[in-house]
């Protein structure tokens, strides 16, 4: 039981004293980067899906 208590005590201490939390501005900037990257990747996947669909439809028309 002592090991569990020590684990939680040290985890709490690390969380409160050693972790560097981002500022509000940093958090907003990181969020915008994630949103932009998500939109770019979504557009790429949608484009690949569209092109694949066109190619496969042309192949299906042949057969």
PyMOL Python script that loads the backbone (N, CA, C, O; Angstrom):
from pymol import cmd

cmd.read_pdbstr("""\
ATOM      1  N   UNK A   1       0.826  -1.199   0.000  1.00  0.00           N
ATOM      2  CA  UNK A   1       0.000   0.000   0.000  1.00  0.00           C
ATOM      3  C   UNK A   1       0.870   1.262   0.000  1.00  0.00           C
ATOM      4  O   UNK A   1       0.495   2.294  -0.558  1.00  0.00           O
ATOM      5  N   UNK A   2       2.021   1.154   0.630  1.00  0.00           N
ATOM      6  CA  UNK A   2       2.929   2.301   0.706  1.00  0.00           C
ATOM      7  C   UNK A   2       3.428   2.706  -0.686  1.00  0.00           C
ATOM      8  O   UNK A   2       3.573   3.894  -0.974  1.00  0.00           O
ATOM      9  N   UNK A   3       3.691   1.717  -1.545  1.00  0.00           N
ATOM     10  CA  UNK A   3       4.182   2.015  -2.890  1.00  0.00           C
ATOM     11  C   UNK A   3       3.137   2.767  -3.704  1.00  0.00           C
ATOM     12  O   UNK A   3       3.475   3.677  -4.461  1.00  0.00           O
ATOM     13  N   UNK A   4       1.886   2.396  -3.555  1.00  0.00           N
ATOM     14  CA  UNK A   4       0.809   3.072  -4.286  1.00  0.00           C
ATOM     15  C   UNK A   4       0.674   4.512  -3.814  1.00  0.00           C
ATOM     16  O   UNK A   4       0.525   5.427  -4.624  1.00  0.00           O
ATOM     17  N   UNK A   5       0.726   4.710  -2.499  1.00  0.00           N
ATOM     18  CA  UNK A   5       0.638   6.061  -1.940  1.00  0.00           C
ATOM     19  C   UNK A   5       1.803   6.917  -2.420  1.00  0.00           C
ATOM     20  O   UNK A   5       1.621   8.076  -2.791  1.00  0.00           O
ATOM     21  N   UNK A   6       2.994   6.342  -2.411  1.00  0.00           N
ATOM     22  CA  UNK A   6       4.178   7.072  -2.876  1.00  0.00           C
ATOM     23  C   UNK A   6       4.050   7.417  -4.355  1.00  0.00           C
ATOM     24  O   UNK A   6       4.395   8.523  -4.771  1.00  0.00           O
ATOM     25  N   UNK A   7       3.555   6.470  -5.149  1.00  0.00           N
ATOM     26  CA  UNK A   7       3.372   6.714  -6.581  1.00  0.00           C
ATOM     27  C   UNK A   7       2.450   7.912  -6.818  1.00  0.00           C
ATOM     28  O   UNK A   7       2.781   8.804  -7.599  1.00  0.00           O
ATOM     29  N   UNK A   8       1.296   7.935  -6.148  1.00  0.00           N
ATOM     30  CA  UNK A   8       0.357   9.036  -6.353  1.00  0.00           C
ATOM     31  C   UNK A   8       0.906  10.353  -5.829  1.00  0.00           C
ATOM     32  O   UNK A   8       0.683  11.399  -6.438  1.00  0.00           O
ATOM     33  N   UNK A   9       1.616  10.317  -4.716  1.00  0.00           N
ATOM     34  CA  UNK A   9       2.197  11.536  -4.161  1.00  0.00           C
ATOM     35  C   UNK A   9       3.242  12.112  -5.120  1.00  0.00           C
ATOM     36  O   UNK A   9       3.261  13.316  -5.375  1.00  0.00           O
ATOM     37  N   UNK A  10       4.107  11.249  -5.648  1.00  0.00           N
ATOM     38  CA  UNK A  10       5.147  11.719  -6.575  1.00  0.00           C
ATOM     39  C   UNK A  10       4.556  12.148  -7.912  1.00  0.00           C
ATOM     40  O   UNK A  10       5.041  13.098  -8.526  1.00  0.00           O
ATOM     41  N   UNK A  11       3.523  11.463  -8.364  1.00  0.00           N
ATOM     42  CA  UNK A  11       2.862  11.862  -9.612  1.00  0.00           C
ATOM     43  C   UNK A  11       2.235  13.245  -9.470  1.00  0.00           C
ATOM     44  O   UNK A  11       2.352  14.079 -10.368  1.00  0.00           O
ATOM     45  N   UNK A  12       1.580  13.485  -8.357  1.00  0.00           N
ATOM     46  CA  UNK A  12       0.966  14.792  -8.110  1.00  0.00           C
ATOM     47  C   UNK A  12       2.042  15.876  -8.038  1.00  0.00           C
ATOM     48  O   UNK A  12       1.881  16.954  -8.609  1.00  0.00           O
ATOM     49  N   UNK A  13       3.121  15.591  -7.347  1.00  0.00           N
ATOM     50  CA  UNK A  13       4.217  16.567  -7.222  1.00  0.00           C
ATOM     51  C   UNK A  13       4.798  16.894  -8.596  1.00  0.00           C
ATOM     52  O   UNK A  13       5.054  18.057  -8.906  1.00  0.00           O
ATOM     53  N   UNK A  14       5.008  15.857  -9.423  1.00  0.00           N
ATOM     54  CA  UNK A  14       5.539  16.097 -10.763  1.00  0.00           C
ATOM     55  C   UNK A  14       4.574  16.926 -11.602  1.00  0.00           C
ATOM     56  O   UNK A  14       4.990  17.832 -12.324  1.00  0.00           O
ATOM     57  N   UNK A  15       3.304  16.618 -11.504  1.00  0.00           N
ATOM     58  CA  UNK A  15       2.294  17.348 -12.265  1.00  0.00           C
ATOM     59  C   UNK A  15       2.252  18.818 -11.872  1.00  0.00           C
ATOM     60  O   UNK A  15       2.102  19.684 -12.733  1.00  0.00           O
ATOM     61  N   UNK A  16       2.379  19.101 -10.604  1.00  0.00           N
ATOM     62  CA  UNK A  16       2.260  20.485 -10.139  1.00  0.00           C
ATOM     63  C   UNK A  16       3.565  21.290 -10.223  1.00  0.00           C
ATOM     64  O   UNK A  16       3.525  22.511 -10.372  1.00  0.00           O
ATOM     65  N   UNK A  17       4.709  20.622 -10.128  1.00  0.00           N
ATOM     66  CA  UNK A  17       5.970  21.366 -10.056  1.00  0.00           C
ATOM     67  C   UNK A  17       6.849  21.245 -11.297  1.00  0.00           C
ATOM     68  O   UNK A  17       7.597  22.172 -11.609  1.00  0.00           O
ATOM     69  N   UNK A  18       6.773  20.126 -12.007  1.00  0.00           N
ATOM     70  CA  UNK A  18       7.707  19.910 -13.100  1.00  0.00           C
ATOM     71  C   UNK A  18       7.112  20.090 -14.487  1.00  0.00           C
ATOM     72  O   UNK A  18       7.843  20.316 -15.451  1.00  0.00           O
ATOM     73  N   UNK A  19       5.813  19.995 -14.595  1.00  0.00           N
ATOM     74  CA  UNK A  19       5.166  20.112 -15.903  1.00  0.00           C
ATOM     75  C   UNK A  19       5.071  21.579 -16.285  1.00  0.00           C
ATOM     76  O   UNK A  19       4.682  22.415 -15.469  1.00  0.00           O
ATOM     77  N   UNK A  20       5.426  21.892 -17.527  1.00  0.00           N
ATOM     78  CA  UNK A  20       5.307  23.252 -18.034  1.00  0.00           C
ATOM     79  C   UNK A  20       4.027  23.333 -18.863  1.00  0.00           C
ATOM     80  O   UNK A  20       3.916  22.705 -19.916  1.00  0.00           O
ATOM     81  N   UNK A  21       3.074  24.108 -18.379  1.00  0.00           N
ATOM     82  CA  UNK A  21       1.797  24.236 -19.069  1.00  0.00           C
ATOM     83  C   UNK A  21       1.897  25.354 -20.100  1.00  0.00           C
ATOM     84  O   UNK A  21       2.533  26.375 -19.837  1.00  0.00           O
ATOM     85  N   UNK A  22       1.277  25.182 -21.274  1.00  0.00           N
ATOM     86  CA  UNK A  22       1.344  26.231 -22.302  1.00  0.00           C
ATOM     87  C   UNK A  22       0.524  27.453 -21.893  1.00  0.00           C
ATOM     88  O   UNK A  22      -0.437  27.365 -21.129  1.00  0.00           O
ATOM     89  N   UNK A  23       0.942  28.587 -22.431  1.00  0.00           N
ATOM     90  CA  UNK A  23       0.153  29.798 -22.199  1.00  0.00           C
ATOM     91  C   UNK A  23      -1.075  29.750 -23.106  1.00  0.00           C
ATOM     92  O   UNK A  23      -1.176  28.899 -23.990  1.00  0.00           O
ATOM     93  N   UNK A  24      -2.005  30.677 -22.874  1.00  0.00           N
ATOM     94  CA  UNK A  24      -3.227  30.713 -23.679  1.00  0.00           C
ATOM     95  C   UNK A  24      -2.896  30.951 -25.151  1.00  0.00           C
ATOM     96  O   UNK A  24      -3.512  30.350 -26.031  1.00  0.00           O
ATOM     97  N   UNK A  25      -1.932  31.820 -25.417  1.00  0.00           N
ATOM     98  CA  UNK A  25      -1.531  32.114 -26.800  1.00  0.00           C
ATOM     99  C   UNK A  25      -0.913  30.878 -27.457  1.00  0.00           C
ATOM    100  O   UNK A  25      -1.232  30.562 -28.603  1.00  0.00           O
ATOM    101  N   UNK A  26      -0.038  30.186 -26.745  1.00  0.00           N
ATOM    102  CA  UNK A  26       0.573  28.976 -27.284  1.00  0.00           C
ATOM    103  C   UNK A  26      -0.482  27.911 -27.569  1.00  0.00           C
ATOM    104  O   UNK A  26      -0.415  27.207 -28.576  1.00  0.00           O
ATOM    105  N   UNK A  27      -1.443  27.807 -26.678  1.00  0.00           N
ATOM    106  CA  UNK A  27      -2.512  26.829 -26.855  1.00  0.00           C
ATOM    107  C   UNK A  27      -3.340  27.141 -28.095  1.00  0.00           C
ATOM    108  O   UNK A  27      -3.691  26.234 -28.850  1.00  0.00           O
ATOM    109  N   UNK A  28      -3.656  28.420 -28.313  1.00  0.00           N
ATOM    110  CA  UNK A  28      -4.411  28.823 -29.495  1.00  0.00           C
ATOM    111  C   UNK A  28      -3.618  28.554 -30.771  1.00  0.00           C
ATOM    112  O   UNK A  28      -4.172  28.074 -31.760  1.00  0.00           O
ATOM    113  N   UNK A  29      -2.324  28.863 -30.750  1.00  0.00           N
ATOM    114  CA  UNK A  29      -1.484  28.629 -31.931  1.00  0.00           C
ATOM    115  C   UNK A  29      -1.397  27.145 -32.251  1.00  0.00           C
ATOM    116  O   UNK A  29      -1.495  26.754 -33.414  1.00  0.00           O
ATOM    117  N   UNK A  30      -1.217  26.324 -31.240  1.00  0.00           N
ATOM    118  CA  UNK A  30      -1.145  24.878 -31.451  1.00  0.00           C
ATOM    119  C   UNK A  30      -2.463  24.341 -31.993  1.00  0.00           C
ATOM    120  O   UNK A  30      -2.475  23.470 -32.863  1.00  0.00           O
ATOM    121  N   UNK A  31      -3.564  24.859 -31.478  1.00  0.00           N
ATOM    122  CA  UNK A  31      -4.879  24.424 -31.947  1.00  0.00           C
ATOM    123  C   UNK A  31      -5.071  24.783 -33.412  1.00  0.00           C
ATOM    124  O   UNK A  31      -5.596  23.974 -34.177  1.00  0.00           O
ATOM    125  N   UNK A  32      -4.660  25.972 -33.817  1.00  0.00           N
ATOM    126  CA  UNK A  32      -4.801  26.387 -35.210  1.00  0.00           C
ATOM    127  C   UNK A  32      -3.929  25.518 -36.129  1.00  0.00           C
ATOM    128  O   UNK A  32      -4.338  25.186 -37.242  1.00  0.00           O
ATOM    129  N   UNK A  33      -2.745  25.158 -35.667  1.00  0.00           N
ATOM    130  CA  UNK A  33      -1.873  24.287 -36.462  1.00  0.00           C
ATOM    131  C   UNK A  33      -2.523  22.923 -36.654  1.00  0.00           C
ATOM    132  O   UNK A  33      -2.499  22.372 -37.754  1.00  0.00           O
ATOM    133  N   UNK A  34      -3.103  22.379 -35.590  1.00  0.00           N
ATOM    134  CA  UNK A  34      -3.758  21.073 -35.677  1.00  0.00           C
ATOM    135  C   UNK A  34      -4.960  21.143 -36.616  1.00  0.00           C
ATOM    136  O   UNK A  34      -5.171  20.232 -37.417  1.00  0.00           O
ATOM    137  N   UNK A  35      -5.750  22.214 -36.525  1.00  0.00           N
ATOM    138  CA  UNK A  35      -6.921  22.364 -37.405  1.00  0.00           C
ATOM    139  C   UNK A  35      -6.476  22.484 -38.862  1.00  0.00           C
ATOM    140  O   UNK A  35      -7.061  21.858 -39.746  1.00  0.00           O
ATOM    141  N   UNK A  36      -5.450  23.282 -39.109  1.00  0.00           N
ATOM    142  CA  UNK A  36      -4.957  23.451 -40.481  1.00  0.00           C
ATOM    143  C   UNK A  36      -4.418  22.133 -41.036  1.00  0.00           C
ATOM    144  O   UNK A  36      -4.702  21.777 -42.179  1.00  0.00           O
ATOM    145  N   UNK A  37      -3.650  21.419 -40.238  1.00  0.00           N
ATOM    146  CA  UNK A  37      -3.109  20.136 -40.693  1.00  0.00           C
ATOM    147  C   UNK A  37      -4.232  19.141 -40.965  1.00  0.00           C
ATOM    148  O   UNK A  37      -4.170  18.382 -41.932  1.00  0.00           O
ATOM    149  N   UNK A  38      -5.247  19.144 -40.123  1.00  0.00           N
ATOM    150  CA  UNK A  38      -6.390  18.254 -40.319  1.00  0.00           C
ATOM    151  C   UNK A  38      -7.109  18.574 -41.623  1.00  0.00           C
ATOM    152  O   UNK A  38      -7.486  17.665 -42.362  1.00  0.00           O
ATOM    153  N   UNK A  39      -7.298  19.843 -41.906  1.00  0.00           N
ATOM    154  CA  UNK A  39      -7.964  20.235 -43.150  1.00  0.00           C
ATOM    155  C   UNK A  39      -7.140  19.845 -44.378  1.00  0.00           C
ATOM    156  O   UNK A  39      -7.689  19.371 -45.372  1.00  0.00           O
ATOM    157  N   UNK A  40      -5.831  20.044 -44.306  1.00  0.00           N
ATOM    158  CA  UNK A  40      -4.967  19.690 -45.435  1.00  0.00           C
ATOM    159  C   UNK A  40      -4.985  18.182 -45.675  1.00  0.00           C
ATOM    160  O   UNK A  40      -5.125  17.735 -46.814  1.00  0.00           O
ATOM    161  N   UNK A  41      -4.846  17.409 -44.623  1.00  0.00           N
ATOM    162  CA  UNK A  41      -4.848  15.952 -44.769  1.00  0.00           C
ATOM    163  C   UNK A  41      -6.203  15.467 -45.258  1.00  0.00           C
ATOM    164  O   UNK A  41      -6.273  14.559 -46.086  1.00  0.00           O
ATOM    165  N   UNK A  42      -7.283  16.063 -44.752  1.00  0.00           N
ATOM    166  CA  UNK A  42      -8.624  15.701 -45.214  1.00  0.00           C
ATOM    167  C   UNK A  42      -8.783  15.986 -46.702  1.00  0.00           C
ATOM    168  O   UNK A  42      -9.347  15.176 -47.437  1.00  0.00           O
ATOM    169  N   UNK A  43      -8.286  17.137 -47.143  1.00  0.00           N
ATOM    170  CA  UNK A  43      -8.374  17.485 -48.565  1.00  0.00           C
ATOM    171  C   UNK A  43      -7.563  16.511 -49.415  1.00  0.00           C
ATOM    172  O   UNK A  43      -8.008  16.115 -50.492  1.00  0.00           O
ATOM    173  N   UNK A  44      -6.390  16.123 -48.948  1.00  0.00           N
ATOM    174  CA  UNK A  44      -5.571  15.163 -49.688  1.00  0.00           C
ATOM    175  C   UNK A  44      -6.269  13.806 -49.807  1.00  0.00           C
ATOM    176  O   UNK A  44      -6.292  13.211 -50.884  1.00  0.00           O
ATOM    177  N   UNK A  45      -6.829  13.327 -48.719  1.00  0.00           N
ATOM    178  CA  UNK A  45      -7.516  12.041 -48.744  1.00  0.00           C
ATOM    179  C   UNK A  45      -8.748  12.116 -49.639  1.00  0.00           C
ATOM    180  O   UNK A  45      -9.022  11.186 -50.397  1.00  0.00           O
ATOM    181  N   UNK A  46      -9.498  13.228 -49.553  1.00  0.00           N
ATOM    182  CA  UNK A  46     -10.676  13.388 -50.407  1.00  0.00           C
ATOM    183  C   UNK A  46     -10.268  13.431 -51.879  1.00  0.00           C
ATOM    184  O   UNK A  46     -10.947  12.850 -52.725  1.00  0.00           O
ATOM    185  N   UNK A  47      -9.171  14.112 -52.189  1.00  0.00           N
ATOM    186  CA  UNK A  47      -8.675  14.169 -53.567  1.00  0.00           C
ATOM    187  C   UNK A  47      -8.257  12.797 -54.068  1.00  0.00           C
ATOM    188  O   UNK A  47      -8.578  12.424 -55.197  1.00  0.00           O
ATOM    189  N   UNK A  48      -7.544  12.044 -53.242  1.00  0.00           N
ATOM    190  CA  UNK A  48      -7.141  10.692 -53.638  1.00  0.00           C
ATOM    191  C   UNK A  48      -8.359   9.802 -53.830  1.00  0.00           C
ATOM    192  O   UNK A  48      -8.381   8.973 -54.741  1.00  0.00           O
ATOM    193  N   UNK A  49      -9.361   9.959 -52.993  1.00  0.00           N
ATOM    194  CA  UNK A  49     -10.585   9.170 -53.115  1.00  0.00           C
ATOM    195  C   UNK A  49     -11.314   9.504 -54.411  1.00  0.00           C
ATOM    196  O   UNK A  49     -11.799   8.612 -55.107  1.00  0.00           O
ATOM    197  N   UNK A  50     -11.387  10.790 -54.728  1.00  0.00           N
ATOM    198  CA  UNK A  50     -12.053  11.223 -55.953  1.00  0.00           C
ATOM    199  C   UNK A  50     -11.341  10.670 -57.189  1.00  0.00           C
ATOM    200  O   UNK A  50     -11.981  10.143 -58.099  1.00  0.00           O
ATOM    201  N   UNK A  51     -10.021  10.794 -57.212  1.00  0.00           N
ATOM    202  CA  UNK A  51      -9.246  10.308 -58.356  1.00  0.00           C
ATOM    203  C   UNK A  51      -9.357   8.791 -58.479  1.00  0.00           C
ATOM    204  O   UNK A  51      -9.535   8.270 -59.580  1.00  0.00           O
ATOM    205  N   UNK A  52      -9.253   8.087 -57.366  1.00  0.00           N
ATOM    206  CA  UNK A  52      -9.386   6.629 -57.389  1.00  0.00           C
ATOM    207  C   UNK A  52     -10.755   6.226 -57.899  1.00  0.00           C
ATOM    208  O   UNK A  52     -10.877   5.274 -58.670  1.00  0.00           O
ATOM    209  N   UNK A  53     -11.777   6.937 -57.478  1.00  0.00           N
ATOM    210  CA  UNK A  53     -13.139   6.652 -57.934  1.00  0.00           C
ATOM    211  C   UNK A  53     -13.254   6.843 -59.451  1.00  0.00           C
ATOM    212  O   UNK A  53     -13.852   6.013 -60.136  1.00  0.00           O
ATOM    213  N   UNK A  54     -12.689   7.922 -59.969  1.00  0.00           N
ATOM    214  CA  UNK A  54     -12.722   8.148 -61.419  1.00  0.00           C
ATOM    215  C   UNK A  54     -11.999   7.049 -62.185  1.00  0.00           C
ATOM    216  O   UNK A  54     -12.510   6.544 -63.184  1.00  0.00           O
ATOM    217  N   UNK A  55     -10.821   6.682 -61.722  1.00  0.00           N
ATOM    218  CA  UNK A  55     -10.035   5.653 -62.404  1.00  0.00           C
ATOM    219  C   UNK A  55     -10.768   4.319 -62.369  1.00  0.00           C
ATOM    220  O   UNK A  55     -10.866   3.641 -63.391  1.00  0.00           O
ATOM    221  N   UNK A  56     -11.280   3.940 -61.217  1.00  0.00           N
ATOM    222  CA  UNK A  56     -11.970   2.655 -61.111  1.00  0.00           C
ATOM    223  C   UNK A  56     -13.250   2.633 -61.938  1.00  0.00           C
ATOM    224  O   UNK A  56     -13.579   1.598 -62.518  1.00  0.00           O
ATOM    225  N   UNK A  57     -13.974   3.733 -62.008  1.00  0.00           N
ATOM    226  CA  UNK A  57     -15.156   3.778 -62.838  1.00  0.00           C
ATOM    227  C   UNK A  57     -14.799   3.601 -64.311  1.00  0.00           C
ATOM    228  O   UNK A  57     -15.540   2.954 -65.052  1.00  0.00           O
ATOM    229  N   UNK A  58     -13.676   4.165 -64.743  1.00  0.00           N
ATOM    230  CA  UNK A  58     -13.246   3.977 -66.133  1.00  0.00           C
ATOM    231  C   UNK A  58     -12.862   2.510 -66.389  1.00  0.00           C
ATOM    232  O   UNK A  58     -13.160   1.956 -67.446  1.00  0.00           O
ATOM    233  N   UNK A  59     -12.215   1.912 -65.430  1.00  0.00           N
ATOM    234  CA  UNK A  59     -11.846   0.499 -65.579  1.00  0.00           C
ATOM    235  C   UNK A  59     -13.095  -0.369 -65.613  1.00  0.00           C
ATOM    236  O   UNK A  59     -13.173  -1.307 -66.406  1.00  0.00           O
ATOM    237  N   UNK A  60     -14.072  -0.071 -64.764  1.00  0.00           N
ATOM    238  CA  UNK A  60     -15.317  -0.870 -64.732  1.00  0.00           C
ATOM    239  C   UNK A  60     -16.100  -0.734 -66.032  1.00  0.00           C
ATOM    240  O   UNK A  60     -16.767  -1.674 -66.465  1.00  0.00           O
ATOM    241  N   UNK A  61     -16.013   0.444 -66.653  1.00  0.00           N
ATOM    242  CA  UNK A  61     -16.732   0.631 -67.933  1.00  0.00           C
ATOM    243  C   UNK A  61     -16.134  -0.249 -69.031  1.00  0.00           C
ATOM    244  O   UNK A  61     -16.851  -0.679 -69.934  1.00  0.00           O
ATOM    245  N   UNK A  62     -14.852  -0.515 -68.962  1.00  0.00           N
ATOM    246  CA  UNK A  62     -14.188  -1.350 -69.967  1.00  0.00           C
ATOM    247  C   UNK A  62     -14.698  -2.787 -69.873  1.00  0.00           C
ATOM    248  O   UNK A  62     -14.924  -3.445 -70.889  1.00  0.00           O
ATOM    249  N   UNK A  63     -14.877  -3.264 -68.638  1.00  0.00           N
ATOM    250  CA  UNK A  63     -15.300  -4.644 -68.443  1.00  0.00           C
ATOM    251  C   UNK A  63     -16.787  -4.655 -68.228  1.00  0.00           C
ATOM    252  O   UNK A  63     -17.376  -5.720 -68.040  1.00  0.00           O
TER     253      UNK A  63
END
""", "prot")
cmd.dss("prot")
cmd.show_as("cartoon", "prot")
cmd.util.cbc("prot")
cmd.orient("prot")
